[in-house]
């Protein structure tokens, strides 16, 4: 039988061989096996390491096991990040000769030797990748992009941004397969770029998702108002918050199963909309006949000229946000080598089918001067969804409600991802000594329990839904980390470039990697410059905003105070990131990680017999027909 198990290389610990650990246990390769025995009272128990957890024996036994699952898991002697110095600080933070010193090697070991459960399977990871790219950004925010730039600008920008995201995800996939560590891109920034930059990226990314949770909960409450505006919003805020927290407390497998179901709903709805849109475009609406490309001619393909095009870039970046969550999930995947490459390659299909094709249909059915596109009260206002508007134009009475139901599912899914993304990032920061140690608490079920609870508590801000000023409050909260996604993608590409340089410096071949980015280093450089251009577009639109068609004066010209407010709402994240980066650098005196000092072993998966497995796979591929080889290359 062919052996395909992981060997984790720790520079601060010993090599863990397949004899020591199996990647198919519930906790992954933490050296924790599940065995069944009889307790002294004759009741079956399940042991993880040396800690027995009663799983049977009546209600009392089940309750005891349930309570025990929330206690800290201290059975892994490889978990170096739990070590502290004499002052209770994480091991990554040390004093050397009276000066503060950040120990990057201990930080790397902390994320590599984490206690997170590795229970995600191939189907979970693929659906998480799909679900992360289909949400309110596509269903609602695309309407804002259409009103700002026109149909041609939307298709052009989403294609370009999708191409940039493809090369970025290829770079992330290569690093995540070789180093499936906690924290993913923020940990890679710490390891391959600069610990201070990793600190800034990690906290900015976590804050983004923390704020998104209550915002999406409020959006869900308002979406319900589509059917009955008189219902009290707080009722549904409580229902959605409890549902999201419960899903995340079910562990990584519960999160994976939930996202699997959410993704099925969203994928089915997008495919159904594309088919329905084709029928509407050909058959026409009740007040008109064949539509075709009428709206591309009148009112036209572009709006607001080149500045409108730049504004669409900003919206497109927000729309694609969440796709990178598959990188975070790598640390909790049972077999990253097999699951991750497939999920990464499918980015091509998600961009092609779910975004470009569906947006082509939208631009054919909804003109950019549609009044309802301009009336959005938030980034998740279902009433301003171009998908709902397109369906309503056909005169149907039931399908708009169905589409709003899909948007409601998307809102809950995004909230679910918000808790996952923020909790895993906070836990990884704690493992690296970049956040309070308590946030790194992982219980016996492999959940970052404290980080999940912290992220969930912020969700209570959703009860501001009944206050008129809640939109202004969240505008400013989002502004703090509004550019987080762009900086995350930029850092991912830079980290991949630096990893390849260090790999070559140590005389290692890319063939030694379990998965190589199809776009190579050139793709990462393209990703870097594309992200820089998007940041430049954001800065320009913030300094010189588009005319506000819906302003009170009707002239669309913003006053100086309105322009200043718009600038900070769009670019407040820049000084925030700078403060985090400079503050950490001044405190610990860190520097850019040198190639000769770069750690390219800790947390690495060598897969025991990788060379033999690759040879067997190559022989098998030579027997495939051409169509199958092409299909597997892109999927």
N, C-alpha and C positions, 0 to 999 in steps of 0.2 A: 504494500500500500504506500502510495506516495506521501511523503512528509511535507506538510506546508504549514509551518508554524513560525511564530515570530521570535526573533532573538532581539532583546532590547539591550543596546550598548550604553552603559553609564560610566562616564569617565571617573565619577566619584565612588562608584560601586563596582561590583563584579559583573561579569557577563552572565546573563541569565539564559540558560540553554533550554531547549524543548523538554529536557528531562525535569527541569525545575518548574516549568509552567506551561500551561496550555492556553492558547488564545481563544479556546471555545468554552471556557468557564463563564459564569454569569458576570464575573468582574473582569473579564479579559485576562491579560497577562500580568496580574498582580501577585501571582503566586498563591492565590486563594482558591482552593478547590472546595467543591460542595460534596460532602459525603453524608450518608444517612446512617444513623446509629440509634441505639436505644438508650434513653436516659436512665437514671437510677430508679425512676418510677415506672419504667417500662414504656414511656411514650416516645414515639419517633422524634428525632431532632435533626436539624440540618446545621452543620458546622461550617463556618467560614474561617479558615485558619484554625486558631485555637479557641474561637468564641462560639459556643453552641447557641443556636436560636431555635426555640421550640416552635414547630410549625403544625403540630397536631395536638390532640388531647383535649378537645372541647373548646368552648368559648374562651375560657380563662387562658388556656395555652395559646390560642390564636391572638388574643389581645396582648399577651406578654411578648409574643414574637413581633407583633406590630409595633409595640412601644420600643422594643430593643432595636428595631430597624432605624430609628431616628438617632441612636447614640453614635458617637464618633467611632470610626473604624480605625483602630490603632494596630491591627494585626500585620500590617505590611512594613517590614523592617527596611524596605527600600525607600520609604517615604521621607526623604531627607528634608523636605520643605517644612516638616513639623518641628525641626530643631530650632532652638532659640539660644541666644547668648545669655549672659548673666543678667541683662536688663530686660529680658523677655521679647527682644526684637527678633525678627526672622533671621535665619542664618545667612541670608544673602546680604544683610546689612551688618557691617562689622566696623570696629574701630581698629585702625592700624597706626601705631605710633601716635595716638592721640588725635588722628584725623579720621573723618568718616570715609568709609570705603564701601563701594558696592561690589559684592562678589558675584560676578556674572556667571561663574561656573556653578555655584550653588543655585542660582536662579534657574539656569538651564535644567539642572537636575530636578528641581522642584516641579517644573511643568512636565518633565518626562516621566517621573515616578509618582504620578498622581493616583488617586484612589477612585476616580470616576468609573462608573460601570461601563463596560464595553458590550452593549447588547444590541446595537443597531445592525440590521441586516441590509443586504443589497437593496431590497425593495424600499426600505425606509429611507435610505440615503438618497436614492433617485427621486423619491417623492418629496423629500425635504428640499432638494435642489429645485424641483419644479415649483413647489408651493412657495418657496422663497422669492420667486420671480413673478408670481401672479398674485396681485393684491389690489389695494386701493390705488396704488400708483398707476396701474394699467387701467383699471375700471373708471377711475374718477380724475386723477391728475392729468391724464392724457387729454382731457377736455380743455384744461387750462393751456396746455401746449398748443392745441389746435387753434384756440382763440388768439394766442400770442403770435404764432408764426405762420399759420396757414397750413394746408394739407401737404404741400410739397416739402416744406421745412420739417414737418413732423416725420415723414417717411425718411428723408435724407439724414436727419439727425439721429433718429433711432437706429438706423442702419450703421452709422459711423460709431455711435456709442456702443452698440451691440458688438461690433468688431473689436473695439477697445476692451470691452468686458470679456470677450472670448480669450484674448491673449492673456488678460489678467488672471482669469480662472485657470488657464493652462499653467501659469507660473505657480499659482496657489496649489493646484493639484499636485505638481511635482514635489513641492516642499511638504505638503500634508501627507503624502504617501511615504516619503522618506522619513519625515519627522512628525508622526501623528501625536503631537503633544497638546496639552491643555493651553488654551489661549490663542492658538493658531497664529494669525497674522500679527497680533500685538507681541506675542512671544518671539516671532521671527524678526520683528523690528529690534527687539532687545538683543537678540543673539547675533544678528548679522549686520545691524546698522549702528545703533547707539542705545544703551540702556535708557537714557533720558528721553530719546525719541519714542522708544517702546512704551515708556511710562505715559507720555502724552497721548499716544495713539490709543492705548488701552483704556485710559480713563475717558477720553473723548468718545470712543465707540460705545463704552458702557453707558455713559450719560445719554447718548442718543436714544438707545433702546429703552432706557428707564423712563424717559419723557414720552416716548411713543406709546407705552402701555396705557396710561390714562387717556391720552388723546384718542387712541383707537376705541377704547371703551366708550368714550363720549360719542364718537362717530357711530358706534353700534346703536347706542340709545337713540340718536337722531334718525338713524336708518329705520328703526322700528316706527318712528313717527310718520313714515311714508304711508302706513296703513291707518294709524290712529294718532293724530297730532295731540290729542288731549291726554294721552297717557303720561303719567309722571316719569320723568327721565331717570330718577334715582332708582326706581324699581329695576330697570334693566341694567343700570350700572352695576348694581349689586349682583344680579344674576350672571352677567358676563364676567365680572371679576372673580366670583366664586368658581365659575367653570374653568377659567384660565388657570387659576392657582391650583385647583384640583388636578388638572391635567399634568401640570409640571411637578406636583408632588407625587404623581404616579411613577416618577423616574424617567429615564431617557427612553425606555421602551414605550411608556405611556405617551410621551411626547411624539415619538416616531409613529405610533399607530394613529394618533389624532391627526398629525400632518398628512399621513397617508390617505385618510378619509377626506380631509379638507382638499387635498390636491386632486383627488378623483372628481369631487364636485366642481372645482374650478376648471380643470381641464375639459370636462364634459360640457360645461357652460360655454367656454371659449369656442370649442369646436361647433357646438350648436349655434352659437351666434354667427360664426362665419358662414355656415350653411344658410341660416335664416337671412343674413345680410345679402347674400347673393340673390336669393329669391326676391327680397324687397327691392333690390337695385334693378333687377330685370323686370319684375312685375309692376313696380311703381307703388305709390301710396294712394289712398282713397281720393286725394285731390289732384293727383298728377299721374302721368303714365311712366314710361321708361325713364329712369334717372341717369344711368350711365355715369359719365364724368362731368355732369352739369356743374356741380359745385366747384370743380377745379377750374372752370372757365368763369363762372360768376358765383361768388365774388372774386375768385382768382386763386392761384396756387400759393402765393406768399402774402404775408401781412406784416407790416412794420419793418420791412426791408431786412437788412443784415442784422440789425439789433434784435429783431424778432427771432431770427435764426439762432442767435446766441442765447436768447431767453429760453428757447426750447431745449438747448443743451443742458441748462440747469435743471429743468423739469425732468428730462430724460434720465439724468443721473439719479434723481430721487426715485424715479419709477423702477429702475433696475436694482435699487438697494435691497439687500436681503439675500441676493444670490450667493454672496460670500459665506453665508451661514453654514454651507456644506463643509467649509474648512474647519469651523468650530466643532462640527459633528464628528470629524475624523478621529478625535481623541476618544470618542465613545462608540467607535465602530468595531465590530468583531473582527473583520478582515479588511482593512483599508486597501490592501494591494489589489483586491478584486473588485471592491465596491466603488472606491473613489474614482478610478479612471473612467468608468462607465458614466458616473454622475457628472463628471467634469466635461466629458465629450458631448453630453447631451445639451450643454449650453447652446450649441449651434442650432439644435432643433427648437429649443425654447425661444430663442431670438427670432428664428425664421418663421415659425408657425404662430406661436402665441402672441408675439408682439407685432411684427411687421405685417403679417397677413391680416390679423384682426384690425390693426390700425388703418390699413388700406381700405377695408370695408367701412370703418368709421368715417374716414374722410370722404368716401363716396356718398354717404348717407346724411352727413351733418355738415352744414356750411360753417366756416369759422366765425361768421357774424351771428350765429344763433344766440338769441338773448339769454337762454338758460345756461349757456356755458359761462357767461359773465356773472351769473348770480350765485356762484359757489360761496358758501359761508365758511368752509374749511377745506382742507386737503382731502377730506373723506366725505364730502357732502354728496350723497347718492342722487339728490335731485339734479345735480349738475353733471351727472355721468353721461358722456356721449353715447355709451352703450344703451342706457335707458332711453335717452332721447331718440336714438335711431329706431328702437323697437316701438316707442310710442308713436312715431311718425307713420307707422304702418297701420295704425288704428286699432291695434289689438288691446284688449282690456286685461288679459291674464298674464301675458308674457312680461310686461313691465314689472309686475309684482314678483315673478319668478326671478328676473334679473336683479331686483333689489334684494331678494333672498340670498342670491349668490354673493352680492356685495356684503351682506351681513355676515355670511360665512367667512369671506375674505378678511373682514375686520377682526373677527375672533381669531382667525389664523395668524394675522399679523400681531395681535396682542399676545398670542401664545408664543410666537417667535421672539417677541420683545423680552419676555421673561427668560426664555432660553438663552438668547444672545447676551443679555446683560448679566445674568447670573454666572454663566460660564466665563465671561471676561473678567468679572469681579473676582471670582475664585482663582483664576489664573494669575491675576495681579497680586493676590495675597500669597500665592505659591512662590512668586518671584520676589517677595519682600517689597512690593510696590503699593500695597494696600494693607489695611489692618488685618492682622493674622486671623481673626475670627471669621473673616469672609472666606477663608480657605477650608472651613469646616466641611468635611465630607462624611456623611453617615454610612451605616453598614449596608445600605442599599445603593451606595455609589452616587448619592445626590449631593450637590453643593448646597446643603440645606439653608444655611444662614444667608448665603447670597440670593437664593430663591426668595426667602422671606423678605429681605431688604428690597428687592425689586418689586415684590408684590405689594408691600406697604405703600410704595409711591403710587400704586394704582388707585389708592383711596382718593387721590386728587380728582378722579373721575366724577366724584360727587359734586364737583363744581359745574356740572352740566346744566343745572338750573339757574346759574348766574350768567347774566348777559356778558359780563367781562371775561368769561373763561377763555374765549378765543384769543384775546389780547395777551392774557397770561401765558398761554401755551405757545403763542408766536414767539415770545421772548425766551421761553424755556427751550424751544426747539432751536432758536438762533444760537444758543450756547454751543451746540454740537451739530449745527446744520450742515457743515462741510465734512463731517466725519467720514462718510462713505467714500468721498473722493480722495481724502487723505489715506484712508485704508487701502484703496486700490493702488494709489501711488506708492505707498510703503511696501505693498506686496511685490510690485514689480521691481523696486529697488532692492529688496531683500533677496529676490531670486537672482538678480544680476550679481550681487555680492556673494551669494552661495556658490554660483558657478565659478566665480573667480577663485574662491577659497578651495573649491573642489579641484580645480586645475593646479593651484599652488601646491597642494599636497599630493600631486601626481596621481590623481584618481581620474578614471574615465567616466563620462556620463553613462556609459553602458552598465556601470555598477549600480545605477539607480533602478529601483523597481518600476518607476514610471518617469518618463521624460516628457517635458512640455513639447507638444507638436510645433508650437510657434518658436521654440528655442529662446535664446537670449535676445535675438533681434526683436521678437514679439514683445518682450518685456520692455525694451527701449521704446518701442512704439507706444506701449501702454503708458510709460512715464510721460512722454511728450503729449499724448492725448489728454491725460489728466491735468497736466500743466495748462493746456489750452482751455480746458473746461473751467479751471480755476480763474484764468484770465477773463473768460466770458462772464463768469459770475461777478467778478470785480467790476467789469465795465457796466453790466446791467445794474449793479448796485449803485454805482456812482451816477450813471445817467439812465434812470429807469424808463420803462415804456410809459406812454400816456395812459392814464387811468380813465377808461371809458365810463366807469360807473361813479365818478366822483360827484360831489354835491354841486359844484359850479358848472359841470358839463363841458368844460374846456379841456379836460384831460391833463392839465398842467399842475404839477405838484408844487406846493409852497416849499420854501427852504427848510422849514421844520419837518415837513413830510418827507423830503428827500433825505434829510439826515437820519430820520427814523428808518426809512427804507434801507439805507446803507448798512446800519447796524443790525437790522433784522437779517440781512443777507450775508453779512461778513463778520458778525460778532465772534464766530468760531475762530477766526484767524488770531486775534489777540489772546483768546482763551488758550488755544494750543501753544502759543508762544510763551505764555506765563507758565504753563505746566512744564514745558521743555526747559526753559531757562531756569526756573526755580529748582527743578530736580538736578540740573547740571551744576548749578552753583552750590547746591547742598552736598552732592557726592563727588563733584569734580570728575565726572565721567568724560570719556572721549569716544570718538568713532572706533569701533572694533577693528583692529588690524587683521589682515589676512592670516598672518602667522599665528595669531592668538585666537582665531575663530574656532569655536567648538563645532565640529561636523560629525561627532560620534554620539553624544548623549541623546538618548531617545530614538536613535536610528533603528530602523527595522531592516535587518539583513536577511531575514526569512530562511535562515539555516542552509537550505539547499537551493538558493536563488538561481545559481548558475545552471544546475540540473533542470530546474523547473522551466527556466527560459528556453533551454535547448529542447525540452519536450514540447513546449508550446510552439516553438518555431517549426518543429517537424510536423506538428498537427496543422499549423496554418498553411504549410506548403501543399497540403492535400485539399484545402478548401477551394471552391470555385471562386472566380474573380469577384462576383457580386458580393459574396460573403466576406471576402477580405476587405473590400471597399466599405461595406456596411460596418464591420467591426472596427475599421480605422476611425470612422466618425461617430460610432456609438460604442 
